[in-house]
Amino acid sequence: MRKFCSASILFVLLSIALFFFFTPRGGMGYYAVLFTFSLSTIPAILFYGLPVSAFSEWVSKKYAISGILRYLLSGFVHIFAGGLFVLVFGIISYPGIFLNMDGMWDVGFTFVYLEMVIFFLFWLIDELLRIKLPNKTWCRN
């Protein structure tokens, strides 16, 4: 349940950031961008982010990893998995997104880094909920 709470908080924060930083000029443009963003972000968080986060937590419990090492391992798994998701999906769907015709860096790597930041935020929110609300029933492990 805590992971779903983390995903919900992340989506709200990303929607607010989208509003302030990426609002197109003119009337209903924001809602179109938010709808498109939602179509890609919600499934990515629910069907990829939550299982990756659960896997990370399972590994740390199975091997009795605790303390700062657990935080570092969990953070690394989240960030690596976020970048890997976009990299693999981008290569499968449209390999040209990573290199333009001149062999230069293109927009695909920007998406990789952006997804890594989003997964880092997901991890951070999840850890903050774990620390700050350990006894809340709606947010229990």
Backbone as CSV, one residue per row, in Angstrom:
resi,resn,N_x,N_y,N_z,CA_x,CA_y,CA_z,C_x,C_y,C_z
1,MET,0.820,-1.192,0.000,0.000,0.000,0.000,0.870,1.265,0.000
2,ARG,2.001,1.193,0.727,2.898,2.349,0.783,3.441,2.698,-0.598
3,LYS,3.726,1.678,-1.389,4.253,1.918,-2.733,3.210,2.609,-3.606
4,PHE,1.950,2.214,-3.479,0.891,2.868,-4.230,0.734,4.322,-3.775
5,CYS,0.858,4.570,-2.471,0.816,5.949,-1.953,1.976,6.761,-2.542
6,SER,3.150,6.157,-2.600,4.313,6.836,-3.173,4.087,7.163,-4.642
7,ALA,3.518,6.216,-5.372,3.239,6.444,-6.792,2.222,7.556,-6.974
8,SER,1.219,7.603,-6.128,0.193,8.648,-6.227,0.776,10.023,-5.927
9,ILE,1.581,10.116,-4.890,2.221,11.390,-4.544,3.147,11.832,-5.668
10,LEU,3.901,10.899,-6.221,4.804,11.223,-7.331,4.033,11.749,-8.529
11,PHE,2.929,11.112,-8.863,2.149,11.568,-10.008,1.619,12.982,-9.786
12,VAL,1.145,13.270,-8.581,0.653,14.623,-8.289,1.787,15.644,-8.399
13,LEU,2.954,15.313,-7.854,4.093,16.234,-7.931,4.546,16.445,-9.374
14,LEU,4.568,15.386,-10.162,4.959,15.525,-11.569,3.931,16.340,-12.350
15,SER,2.660,16.182,-12.028,1.618,16.966,-12.691,1.753,18.443,-12.361
16,ILE,2.068,18.758,-11.108,2.278,20.153,-10.711,3.501,20.721,-11.420
17,ALA,4.589,19.943,-11.466,5.796,20.397,-12.163,5.514,20.606,-13.641
18,LEU,4.744,19.722,-14.216,4.380,19.856,-15.623,3.605,21.144,-15.853
19,PHE,2.721,21.466,-14.933,1.926,22.689,-15.059,2.808,23.930,-15.021
20,PHE,3.758,23.972,-14.086,4.563,25.178,-13.925,5.687,25.317,-14.950
21,PHE,6.227,24.209,-15.424,7.386,24.290,-16.300,7.106,24.009,-17.764
22,PHE,6.032,23.274,-18.056,5.801,22.861,-19.433,4.411,23.218,-19.943
23,THR,3.800,24.240,-19.391,2.476,24.626,-19.848,2.580,25.308,-21.204
24,PRO,1.929,24.729,-22.218,1.953,25.384,-23.527,1.102,26.648,-23.514
25,ARG,1.384,27.534,-24.399,0.624,28.778,-24.501,-0.754,28.499,-25.070
26,GLY,-1.751,29.059,-24.448,-3.100,28.932,-24.985,-3.960,27.967,-24.211
27,GLY,-5.169,28.289,-24.049,-6.269,27.620,-23.380,-6.104,26.212,-22.866
28,MET,-6.614,25.249,-23.608,-6.709,23.872,-23.140,-5.434,23.065,-23.378
29,GLY,-4.370,23.700,-23.812,-3.142,22.977,-24.128,-2.580,22.200,-22.954
30,TYR,-2.677,22.746,-21.752,-2.142,22.069,-20.575,-2.841,20.729,-20.367
31,TYR,-4.144,20.701,-20.546,-4.894,19.475,-20.314,-4.547,18.404,-21.339
32,ALA,-4.267,18.809,-22.554,-3.836,17.852,-23.574,-2.466,17.279,-23.220
33,VAL,-1.560,18.144,-22.769,-0.233,17.679,-22.364,-0.343,16.784,-21.134
34,LEU,-1.172,17.167,-20.165,-1.351,16.356,-18.958,-1.953,15.000,-19.308
35,PHE,-2.907,14.975,-20.210,-3.517,13.712,-20.618,-2.486,12.811,-21.286
36,THR,-1.690,13.364,-22.188,-0.649,12.586,-22.865,0.389,12.103,-21.863
37,PHE,0.779,12.976,-20.950,1.731,12.629,-19.898,1.173,11.494,-19.044
38,SER,-0.108,11.573,-18.715,-0.743,10.553,-17.889,-0.777,9.204,-18.587
39,LEU,-0.999,9.213,-19.893,-1.050,7.956,-20.634,0.280,7.212,-20.608
40,SER,1.375,7.945,-20.497,2.673,7.279,-20.463,3.205,7.095,-19.046
41,THR,2.942,8.035,-18.170,3.522,7.993,-16.837,2.811,7.026,-15.901
42,ILE,1.505,7.053,-15.893,0.774,6.188,-14.970,1.074,4.710,-15.227
43,PRO,0.994,4.231,-16.469,1.349,2.821,-16.685,2.816,2.517,-16.346
44,ALA,3.719,3.439,-16.661,5.135,3.201,-16.359,5.357,3.072,-14.858
45,ILE,4.717,3.922,-14.081,4.880,3.857,-12.627,4.196,2.618,-12.061
46,LEU,2.977,2.345,-12.501,2.225,1.226,-11.936,2.751,-0.135,-12.373
47,PHE,3.066,-0.284,-13.657,3.425,-1.601,-14.164,4.923,-1.855,-14.235
48,TYR,5.717,-0.822,-14.038,7.163,-1.007,-14.037,7.777,-0.511,-12.729
49,GLY,7.408,0.689,-12.302,7.994,1.269,-11.095,7.648,0.517,-9.826
50,LEU,6.386,0.154,-9.667,5.988,-0.576,-8.461,6.639,-1.953,-8.378
51,PRO,6.660,-2.749,-9.454,7.368,-4.032,-9.353,8.873,-3.886,-9.103
52,VAL,9.491,-2.896,-9.713,10.926,-2.674,-9.471,11.154,-2.312,-8.009
53,SER,10.311,-1.461,-7.477,10.436,-1.059,-6.077,10.197,-2.248,-5.144
54,ALA,9.196,-3.054,-5.453,8.929,-4.245,-4.633,10.097,-5.233,-4.724
55,PHE,10.671,-5.376,-5.925,11.833,-6.252,-6.099,13.012,-5.755,-5.269
56,SER,13.238,-4.460,-5.290,14.334,-3.872,-4.518,14.147,-4.139,-3.025
57,GLU,12.924,-3.978,-2.560,12.647,-4.224,-1.143,12.784,-5.708,-0.810
58,TRP,12.344,-6.581,-1.710,12.458,-8.015,-1.500,13.922,-8.444,-1.398
59,VAL,14.771,-7.904,-2.276,16.204,-8.252,-2.254,16.832,-7.819,-0.937
60,SER,16.503,-6.609,-0.492,17.111,-6.137,0.757,16.638,-6.945,1.960
61,LYS,15.403,-7.422,1.941,14.916,-8.261,3.048,15.490,-9.676,2.965
62,LYS,15.557,-10.229,1.756,16.041,-11.599,1.580,17.490,-11.742,2.026
63,TYR,18.303,-10.773,1.683,19.715,-10.847,2.032,20.049,-10.065,3.296
64,ALA,19.032,-9.680,4.038,19.181,-8.993,5.327,20.109,-7.786,5.230
65,ILE,19.920,-7.019,4.197,20.696,-5.797,4.014,19.988,-4.690,4.784
66,SER,20.740,-3.974,5.593,20.118,-2.914,6.385,21.029,-1.697,6.434
67,GLY,20.512,-0.656,7.031,21.284,0.567,7.202,21.490,1.315,5.904
68,ILE,22.614,2.003,5.837,22.916,2.854,4.692,23.089,2.030,3.418
69,LEU,23.567,0.799,3.540,23.739,-0.053,2.370,22.390,-0.366,1.715
70,ARG,21.343,-0.556,2.521,20.021,-0.811,1.970,19.515,0.395,1.190
71,TYR,19.727,1.598,1.751,19.320,2.819,1.055,20.055,2.972,-0.278
72,LEU,21.354,2.744,-0.249,22.148,2.882,-1.474,21.761,1.841,-2.520
73,LEU,21.588,0.598,-2.096,21.206,-0.454,-3.031,19.824,-0.179,-3.616
74,SER,18.899,0.184,-2.776,17.543,0.463,-3.242,17.525,1.650,-4.196
75,GLY,18.241,2.700,-3.848,18.315,3.868,-4.719,18.957,3.532,-6.056
76,PHE,20.024,2.745,-6.027,20.687,2.348,-7.268,19.763,1.519,-8.149
77,VAL,19.052,0.567,-7.557,18.133,-0.279,-8.336,17.050,0.572,-8.972
78,HIS,16.488,1.518,-8.232,15.435,2.379,-8.782,15.965,3.223,-9.948
79,ILE,17.096,3.875,-9.742,17.642,4.769,-10.758,18.086,3.977,-12.001
80,PHE,18.774,2.866,-11.786,19.228,2.035,-12.899,18.046,1.482,-13.688
81,ALA,17.034,1.001,-12.988,15.854,0.432,-13.647,15.098,1.495,-14.436
82,GLY,15.027,2.707,-13.912,14.361,3.783,-14.639,15.055,4.106,-15.942
83,GLY,16.358,4.221,-15.917,17.119,4.488,-17.140,17.062,3.323,-18.107
84,LEU,17.140,2.123,-17.580,17.102,0.933,-18.423,15.758,0.799,-19.133
85,PHE,14.682,1.130,-18.451,13.345,1.052,-19.041,13.253,1.907,-20.297
86,VAL,13.653,3.164,-20.192,13.560,4.067,-21.337,14.550,3.662,-22.422
87,LEU,15.730,3.253,-22.040,16.740,2.849,-23.017,16.256,1.651,-23.837
88,VAL,15.780,0.623,-23.171,15.310,-0.569,-23.875,14.062,-0.262,-24.694
89,PHE,13.101,0.433,-24.093,11.875,0.779,-24.810,12.183,1.663,-26.013
90,GLY,13.111,2.600,-25.857,13.490,3.476,-26.957,14.181,2.740,-28.088
91,ILE,15.070,1.817,-27.748,15.778,1.046,-28.773,14.804,0.152,-29.531
92,ILE,13.855,-0.446,-28.815,12.874,-1.321,-29.478,11.926,-0.523,-30.363
93,SER,11.413,0.590,-29.843,10.386,1.318,-30.583,10.954,2.246,-31.653
94,TYR,12.053,2.930,-31.349,12.595,3.880,-32.321,14.071,4.124,-32.016
95,PRO,14.967,3.307,-32.563,16.391,3.420,-32.247,17.011,4.763,-32.625
96,GLY,16.454,5.435,-33.616,17.005,6.710,-34.053,16.829,7.836,-33.058
97,ILE,16.081,7.591,-31.986,15.857,8.648,-31.004,17.129,8.958,-30.208
98,PHE,18.082,8.030,-30.201,19.280,8.238,-29.404,20.414,8.912,-30.164
99,LEU,20.477,8.736,-31.475,21.505,9.397,-32.270,20.850,10.020,-33.493
100,ASN,21.208,11.251,-33.778,20.657,11.871,-34.986,21.510,11.485,-36.195
101,MET,21.217,12.049,-37.313,21.892,11.664,-38.556,23.388,11.955,-38.538
102,ASP,23.828,12.898,-37.729,25.243,13.241,-37.650,25.978,12.414,-36.600
103,GLY,25.281,11.480,-35.967,25.900,10.669,-34.929,26.024,11.394,-33.603
104,MET,25.284,12.481,-33.455,25.355,13.274,-32.225,24.266,12.838,-31.254
105,TRP,24.463,13.190,-30.017,23.516,12.955,-28.929,22.159,13.528,-29.316
106,ASP,21.107,12.764,-29.109,19.782,13.254,-29.450,18.869,13.171,-28.232
107,VAL,17.614,13.418,-28.443,16.646,13.593,-27.369,16.427,12.333,-26.527
108,GLY,16.707,11.160,-27.048,16.468,9.920,-26.319,17.209,9.846,-25.003
109,PHE,18.457,10.315,-24.990,19.216,10.273,-23.740,18.660,11.254,-22.714
110,THR,18.061,12.316,-23.173,17.398,13.232,-22.255,16.246,12.514,-21.562
111,PHE,15.505,11.698,-22.310,14.427,10.921,-21.715,14.957,9.902,-20.710
112,VAL,16.107,9.306,-21.012,16.715,8.351,-20.082,17.022,9.048,-18.763
113,TYR,17.660,10.207,-18.824,17.996,10.924,-17.593,16.757,11.429,-16.866
114,LEU,15.770,11.874,-17.608,14.526,12.326,-16.993,13.836,11.178,-16.264
115,GLU,13.806,10.008,-16.868,13.184,8.845,-16.225,13.989,8.423,-14.995
116,MET,15.304,8.559,-15.050,16.124,8.249,-13.879,15.802,9.203,-12.734
117,VAL,15.582,10.460,-13.048,15.193,11.437,-12.016,13.818,11.091,-11.455
118,ILE,12.887,10.695,-12.315,11.549,10.331,-11.846,11.605,9.111,-10.928
119,PHE,12.392,8.102,-11.284,12.518,6.929,-10.424,13.257,7.253,-9.132
120,PHE,14.201,8.189,-9.185,14.848,8.647,-7.952,13.829,9.309,-7.035
121,LEU,12.967,10.140,-7.600,11.924,10.783,-6.794,10.963,9.756,-6.216
122,PHE,10.631,8.730,-6.997,9.773,7.660,-6.490,10.427,6.979,-5.300
123,TRP,11.708,6.660,-5.429,12.447,6.038,-4.332,12.491,6.952,-3.117
124,LEU,12.759,8.232,-3.326,12.853,9.188,-2.231,11.526,9.318,-1.491
125,ILE,10.434,9.429,-2.224,9.114,9.533,-1.602,8.799,8.264,-0.823
126,ASP,9.107,7.113,-1.396,8.852,5.844,-0.718,9.655,5.738,0.574
127,GLU,10.909,6.130,0.532,11.739,6.072,1.740,11.267,7.083,2.792
128,LEU,10.866,8.269,2.357,10.354,9.253,3.315,9.075,8.757,3.982
129,LEU,8.210,8.115,3.217,7.000,7.540,3.817,7.350,6.419,4.786
130,ARG,8.348,5.625,4.443,8.768,4.544,5.330,9.307,5.095,6.651
131,ILE,10.060,6.174,6.577,10.672,6.748,7.777,9.671,7.548,8.598
132,LYS,8.911,8.418,7.935,8.038,9.355,8.652,6.727,8.742,9.125
133,LEU,6.233,7.725,8.433,4.933,7.160,8.771,5.013,5.653,8.989
134,PRO,5.874,5.190,9.892,6.051,3.744,10.012,4.852,3.022,10.635
135,ASN,4.027,3.713,11.413,2.945,3.044,12.120,1.564,3.333,11.551
136,LYS,1.482,4.031,10.447,0.192,4.332,9.842,-0.313,3.113,9.088
137,THR,-1.552,2.739,9.310,-2.085,1.535,8.691,-2.235,1.689,7.184
138,TRP,-2.541,2.876,6.680,-2.722,3.065,5.244,-1.395,3.087,4.505
139,CYS,-0.318,3.148,5.254,0.985,3.266,4.604,1.963,2.228,5.139
140,ARG,1.458,1.157,5.678,2.304,0.128,6.258,2.883,-0.765,5.165
141,ASN,4.034,-1.361,5.437,4.688,-2.270,4.480,3.777,-3.409,4.103
